[in-house]
Amino acid sequence: MLSSEDNARLTQTGPDTPMGIAFRAYWMPTLLSSELPAPDCPPKRLRLLGEDFVAFRDTRGRVGIVEPACSHRGANLFFGRVEDCGIRCAYHGWKFDHAGNCLEMPTLTPEAAERIRPRAAIRALETRESGDVIWAYMGDGPAPELPRFEFAEVPPEHRFVSKKLQQCNWAQACEGGLDTAHFSYLHAGIRDGEKVGLHEVSSRSSRRGGENEPPSMARFRWLIEDGRPQFTVLEHDAGLLLCAARQADDDQLYWRMTQFLMPNHSLAPGNFLEDNNLGNTWVPIDDVSCWIFCYCWNPDRPLTEKETERMRRGWGVFSEVDADYVPVRRRENDYLIDRAWQRESSFTGIRGISEQDQAIADSQGLIADRTRELLGQTDLGVVRFRNMILAAASDVAAGRTPKGADRPDAYRVRSGDIVAPADAGVTDVVRSRFGTMSGVAVT
């Protein structure tokens, strides 16, 4: 468990909080590039780490993320006109560029405008576009290099990127993504009153007990048969590799390995070498809600239209969302839980793996009370995550660079699954699956 002081330190990301200052040492996803689809398109409101901004794409395609209040009379620039390489306030026509510089002050004489213009600049965040995502740096001083996520470096047709709203604090949603133990329960199926793997409720075939069952199917059975994975946590230059081993067939172990990358990214397990890769970033809107950016990519081939359409409709880490990226199944409608389906086919009665994760994270409260927890061995990854992110807040407070902020190459890693002999050590397992222990390059 955490003390109430550490729980507040973990969960509060406003501009004057220890964790908020630490988050501002890293690049943050802010919007999908598709949310600003064309030069001079309508601006977007943006709330990020408890601060309000307006985002726009100028005539040259550059993205500006600026404070919303015009420096003249404080009118909100969301109502402004995006035109001629800037955003013009609708109140008196003052105009600002993507870097926050005041370009025009038509209510003043040219002499007065020239004198006042330097003081009329508004705050603007440094921005980059990478991987169909608009990133922003909220810290002081020069921005570090963008982290080199693999999904952002594959050809566009090899990836699918979206996002979804989460109605709770960022940290508990992130912890859900790091807790692979829950897959044995939260995402299980029900058949004839027994907990079974998802593959057994998607098909009415009888159990085969492992006979001629490929690992891509057998893994769902192994998840059910062993609900107490043994964890080993390895640290690298950008975060943690969380290695969870379950009993498989023929005296082997089934390893699911999750990446946590500082300060708020995760690459999900559940993929063998031939599978697509999946990841999430939990970006605080404020202390009681966050955006979850969702990524799928395949380094070796383009995604098929069938795959992308399935993700658009809600699959895996992707929720079924409306036009504003709000999940169709959410707190206000009890995630459309189906009690009959819960009795017959689903452990939860909630459709969608992402929605099941969302419901449970939300159910812990807007901000989980970690002072009341009783933790065990399968919570080791969550504990190590908390230790690392709290250490980052302490590092920044002491004037040190937090882990990963100056190591962009260390983010080019993968998560993944492998079946290995029971006597294989974790180091050999990791090398066999990824080809490296460093977390810098994978093959």
C-alpha positions in Angstrom: 0.0 0.0 0.0 1.0 3.7 -0.2 0.7 6.4 2.3 -1.9 9.0 1.6 1.0 11.5 0.9 2.6 9.2 -1.7 -0.9 8.4 -3.2 -1.4 12.1 -3.7 2.1 12.5 -5.1 1.5 9.7 -7.6 -1.8 10.9 -8.8 -1.6 14.7 -8.9 -0.2 16.1 -12.2 -1.1 19.8 -12.0 1.6 22.4 -12.9 2.8 22.9 -9.3 2.8 19.2 -8.1 5.9 17.0 -7.9 4.5 14.5 -10.4 3.2 17.2 -12.7 6.7 18.8 -12.8 8.1 15.3 -13.6 5.6 14.7 -16.4 6.6 18.0 -17.9 10.1 16.7 -18.4 8.7 14.3 -21.1 6.9 14.7 -24.4 3.2 14.1 -24.1 0.7 12.9 -26.7 -2.0 15.6 -27.0 -4.2 14.9 -30.0 -4.4 12.6 -33.0 -3.1 14.2 -36.1 -6.5 13.5 -37.7 -8.2 15.8 -35.1 -6.5 18.7 -36.9 -7.0 17.3 -40.4 -6.1 20.1 -42.7 -4.4 23.6 -42.7 -6.7 26.3 -41.3 -9.2 23.7 -40.0 -11.3 24.6 -36.9 -9.3 24.8 -33.7 -9.6 22.3 -30.8 -10.0 22.8 -27.1 -7.3 20.8 -25.2 -6.9 20.1 -21.5 -3.6 18.6 -20.5 -2.2 17.9 -17.1 -4.8 20.3 -15.5 -4.0 23.1 -18.0 -6.2 24.5 -20.8 -5.0 25.2 -24.3 -6.3 25.7 -27.8 -4.7 23.7 -30.7 -4.8 24.7 -34.3 -3.1 23.8 -37.6 -1.9 26.9 -39.6 -1.9 27.6 -43.3 1.5 25.9 -43.6 0.4 22.8 -41.7 2.3 23.7 -38.5 0.5 22.8 -35.2 0.2 25.4 -32.5 -0.9 24.6 -29.0 -1.3 27.9 -27.2 -2.9 29.2 -24.0 -6.5 30.0 -24.7 -6.7 33.6 -23.4 -6.0 36.4 -25.8 -3.4 38.8 -24.3 -5.7 41.8 -25.1 -8.8 41.2 -23.1 -8.7 37.5 -22.3 -11.2 36.3 -24.8 -11.0 32.6 -25.6 -9.1 31.9 -28.8 -11.2 28.7 -29.4 -13.7 31.1 -30.9 -11.0 32.6 -33.1 -10.4 32.4 -36.9 -7.6 30.2 -38.1 -6.3 32.1 -41.1 -3.1 33.3 -42.9 -0.6 31.3 -40.7 -2.2 32.2 -37.4 -5.2 32.3 -35.1 -7.1 35.6 -34.9 -9.1 36.5 -31.8 -12.8 37.0 -32.6 -13.1 39.9 -30.2 -10.8 42.5 -31.5 -8.8 40.7 -34.2 -5.4 40.3 -32.5 -3.6 37.5 -34.2 -1.1 34.9 -32.9 1.1 32.4 -34.7 1.8 28.8 -33.8 4.7 29.8 -31.5 2.5 32.3 -29.6 4.0 35.5 -31.1 1.5 38.3 -31.6 1.5 39.1 -35.4 -1.2 41.8 -35.6 -2.9 44.2 -33.2 -5.4 46.1 -35.4 -6.9 48.0 -32.5 -3.6 49.9 -31.9 -1.7 52.4 -34.0 1.3 50.9 -35.7 3.7 52.7 -33.3 1.8 51.4 -30.2 1.6 47.9 -31.7 5.3 47.8 -32.4 6.1 48.9 -28.8 3.6 46.5 -27.1 3.9 43.4 -29.4 6.7 41.7 -27.4 4.6 41.7 -24.3 1.5 40.5 -26.1 3.0 37.0 -26.9 1.1 34.1 -25.3 2.4 30.8 -24.0 2.9 28.2 -26.7 4.0 24.6 -26.3 6.7 23.1 -28.5 5.1 20.5 -30.7 6.0 17.6 -33.0 4.0 15.2 -35.1 5.1 11.6 -35.1 3.2 8.3 -35.6 -0.1 10.1 -36.5 0.0 11.8 -33.0 0.6 15.4 -32.1 3.1 15.6 -29.2 3.8 18.5 -27.0 6.5 19.4 -24.5 5.3 21.4 -21.5 8.5 21.8 -19.6 10.9 24.7 -19.2 14.0 25.0 -21.3 15.0 23.1 -24.5 12.9 20.0 -25.3 14.6 16.6 -25.4 14.4 14.5 -28.4 11.2 12.6 -29.1 11.2 9.1 -27.8 11.7 6.6 -30.6 8.7 4.4 -30.4 8.6 1.7 -33.1 5.0 2.3 -34.0 5.9 5.9 -35.0 8.7 4.8 -37.3 7.0 2.1 -39.3 5.3 3.1 -42.6 1.8 4.7 -42.0 0.0 1.7 -43.5 1.7 -0.6 -40.9 0.0 1.1 -37.9 -3.4 2.1 -36.6 -3.7 4.8 -33.9 -6.7 6.0 -31.9 -7.6 7.1 -28.4 -10.4 6.8 -25.8 -11.5 8.7 -22.7 -11.0 7.1 -19.3 -13.1 8.4 -16.4 -10.6 8.0 -13.6 -7.0 9.1 -12.6 -4.2 8.2 -15.0 -2.3 6.0 -12.5 -4.9 3.4 -11.8 -5.7 3.1 -15.5 -2.0 2.6 -16.2 -1.6 0.1 -13.4 -4.4 -2.0 -15.0 -2.4 -2.1 -18.2 0.7 -3.4 -16.3 -1.2 -6.0 -14.3 -1.2 -9.1 -16.5 -2.4 -11.3 -13.6 -6.0 -10.0 -14.1 -6.3 -11.6 -17.5 -6.9 -14.9 -15.8 -10.2 -13.5 -14.4 -11.4 -10.2 -15.8 -11.1 -11.3 -19.4 -12.1 -14.9 -18.9 -15.0 -16.6 -20.5 -17.7 -18.8 -18.9 -18.9 -22.1 -20.3 -21.2 -24.5 -18.5 -20.6 -22.6 -15.3 -16.8 -22.8 -15.4 -14.2 -20.2 -16.1 -12.6 -20.9 -19.5 -10.4 -19.2 -22.0 -11.8 -16.7 -24.5 -11.2 -19.2 -27.4 -13.6 -21.6 -25.8 -16.6 -19.2 -25.8 -15.9 -17.9 -29.3 -16.3 -21.5 -30.5 -18.6 -24.3 -29.3 -16.0 -26.9 -29.9 -15.1 -29.2 -27.0 -12.0 -28.8 -25.0 -8.9 -30.5 -26.5 -6.7 -30.4 -23.4 -3.7 -29.2 -25.4 -3.8 -31.9 -28.1 -2.6 -30.3 -31.4 -3.5 -26.9 -30.0 -1.1 -24.2 -31.3 0.3 -21.8 -28.7 -1.7 -18.9 -30.2 -4.8 -20.7 -28.9 -3.4 -22.6 -26.0 -2.3 -19.4 -24.3 -5.9 -18.6 -23.5 -6.2 -21.9 -21.7 -2.9 -21.4 -19.8 -4.2 -18.0 -18.6 -7.2 -19.7 -17.0 -5.4 -22.7 -15.6 -2.7 -20.7 -13.9 -4.0 -17.5 -12.2 -0.9 -17.0 -10.1 1.9 -16.0 -12.5 5.4 -15.7 -11.2 6.8 -12.2 -11.8 10.3 -11.1 -12.5 10.9 -7.4 -13.1 13.9 -6.1 -15.1 14.9 -2.5 -15.3 16.2 -0.8 -18.4 17.1 2.7 -19.6 13.5 3.8 -20.3 11.6 1.8 -17.8 10.7 -1.8 -16.8 10.2 -5.1 -18.5 7.5 -7.0 -16.4 8.0 -10.8 -17.0 5.1 -13.1 -15.9 5.5 -16.9 -16.2 2.6 -19.3 -16.1 2.5 -23.1 -16.4 2.1 -24.3 -19.9 2.0 -27.8 -21.4 4.9 -30.4 -21.5 6.9 -28.9 -18.6 7.1 -25.5 -20.2 6.3 -22.0 -19.1 4.2 -19.4 -20.9 5.8 -16.0 -20.5 3.9 -12.7 -21.0 6.2 -9.7 -21.0 5.0 -6.2 -20.7 6.9 -3.0 -21.2 6.4 0.0 -18.9 8.1 3.1 -20.4 8.5 6.3 -18.5 6.4 8.1 -17.5 3.1 6.8 -18.8 3.5 4.3 -21.7 3.0 0.6 -21.8 3.4 -2.0 -24.6 0.9 -4.8 -24.0 1.7 -8.5 -23.9 -0.4 -11.2 -25.6 1.6 -11.3 -28.9 3.9 -13.9 -30.3 6.4 -13.0 -33.0 3.9 -13.3 -35.8 1.3 -11.1 -34.1 0.6 -7.4 -34.3 2.1 -5.2 -31.5 -0.1 -3.1 -29.2 0.5 -0.2 -26.8 -1.0 2.6 -24.7 -0.2 6.0 -23.3 -2.2 7.3 -20.4 -2.3 11.1 -20.6 -3.8 13.0 -17.7 -6.5 15.5 -18.6 -6.7 16.4 -15.0 -6.5 14.3 -11.8 -9.8 12.5 -12.4 -9.7 11.7 -16.1 -7.3 10.9 -18.8 -7.0 10.1 -22.5 -5.6 6.7 -23.4 -3.8 6.8 -26.8 -3.9 3.3 -28.4 -1.4 1.9 -30.9 -1.3 -1.2 -33.1 1.5 -1.8 -35.5 3.3 -4.5 -37.5 6.9 -3.9 -38.4 6.8 -6.5 -41.2 3.6 -5.8 -43.2 0.8 -3.4 -43.7 -2.3 -3.9 -41.5 -5.2 -5.3 -43.4 -8.5 -3.4 -43.9 -10.2 -6.2 -41.8 -7.7 -5.6 -38.9 -8.1 -1.8 -39.0 -11.9 -2.0 -39.3 -12.0 -4.3 -36.3 -10.0 -1.8 -34.2 -12.2 1.1 -35.3 -15.2 -0.9 -34.0 -13.4 -1.8 -30.7 -11.0 -4.7 -30.3 -8.1 -5.5 -27.9 -6.8 -2.2 -26.4 -9.2 -0.2 -28.6 -12.7 0.6 -27.3 -15.8 1.2 -29.3 -16.0 5.0 -29.2 -18.2 7.8 -30.5 -17.1 10.7 -32.8 -15.5 12.4 -29.8 -13.6 9.3 -28.7 -15.8 8.7 -25.7 -16.4 5.0 -25.1 -19.9 3.8 -25.9 -19.7 1.6 -22.8 -18.9 3.9 -19.9 -19.6 4.9 -16.3 -22.9 6.6 -17.0 -24.5 3.4 -18.5 -22.8 0.8 -16.3 -20.7 -0.2 -19.4 -23.9 -1.9 -20.8 -23.3 -4.9 -18.5 -25.3 -7.9 -19.6 -26.1 -10.1 -16.6 -27.4 -13.0 -18.8 -24.3 -12.9 -20.8 -22.2 -12.8 -17.6 -24.0 -16.0 -16.4 -23.5 -17.9 -19.7 -20.4 -16.7 -21.6 -18.5 -13.8 -19.9 -16.8 -13.5 -16.5 -17.8 -9.8 -16.4 -20.8 -9.5 -18.7 -19.1 -6.4 -20.3 -18.2 -6.6 -24.0 -14.7 -5.7 -25.0 -11.4 -6.3 -23.3 -10.7 -2.5 -23.3 -14.1 -1.9 -21.8 -13.6 -4.5 -19.1 -10.3 -2.8 -18.1 -12.1 0.6 -18.2 -14.9 -0.6 -16.0 -12.7 -2.0 -13.3 -10.3 1.0 -13.2 -13.3 3.4 -13.0 -14.8 1.2 -10.2 -11.8 2.0 -8.0 -13.1 5.6 -7.7 -12.0 8.7 -9.5 -8.7 8.4 -7.6 -8.0 5.0 -6.0 -7.3 4.9 -2.3 -4.1 2.9 -2.2 -3.8 3.2 1.6 -6.4 0.4 1.9 -4.7 -2.2 -0.4 -3.5 -5.7 0.4 -0.9 -6.5 -2.1 0.7 -9.9 -3.1 3.3 -11.4 -5.4 1.3 -10.8 -8.6 1.3 -7.1 -7.8 5.1 -6.9 -8.1 5.0 -5.1 -11.4 2.6 -2.5 -10.0 4.8 -1.9 -7.0 7.9 -1.4 -9.2 6.0 1.0 -11.4 5.0 3.1 -8.4 8.6 3.1 -7.1 10.0 4.2 -10.4 7.5 7.0 -11.1 7.8 8.3 -7.6 11.6 8.3 -7.9 11.2 10.4 -11.1 9.4 13.0 -9.2 12.1 13.1 -6.6 14.8 13.2 -9.3 13.2 16.3 -10.9 12.8 18.0 -7.6 16.6 17.4 -7.0 17.5 18.8 -10.4 18.3 15.4 -11.9 17.1 14.2 -15.3 14.4 11.5 -14.8 14.8 8.1 -16.2 14.3 7.9 -20.0 13.9 11.6 -20.7 17.4 11.8 -22.3 17.4 8.3 -23.8 15.0 8.5 -26.9 16.5 5.3 -28.4 15.6 3.3 -25.3 11.9 3.5 -26.2 12.4 1.4 -29.3 11.4 -1.8 -27.6 8.7 -4.4 -27.8 6.5 -6.5 -25.5 5.7 -10.1 -26.3 5.0 -13.7 -25.4 7.1 -16.8 -25.7 6.9 -20.5 -24.6 10.1 -21.7 -23.0 11.4 -24.7 -21.0 10.6 -24.5 -17.3 14.3 -24.5 -16.4 15.2 -21.5 -18.7 16.3 -18.4 -16.7 14.5 -15.1 -17.3 17.6 -13.7 -19.0 17.7 -16.4 -21.6 13.9 -16.1 -22.1 14.2 -12.4 -22.8 17.1 -12.8 -25.1 15.4 -15.5 -27.0 12.2 -13.4 -27.5 13.8 -10.0 -28.1 17.4 -10.6 -28.9 18.6 -8.1 -26.3 18.6 -7.2 -22.7 19.4 -3.5 -23.1 16.0 -2.2 -24.1 17.6 -0.2 -26.9 17.1 -2.4 -30.0 15.0 -5.4 -30.6 15.0 -8.0 -33.5 
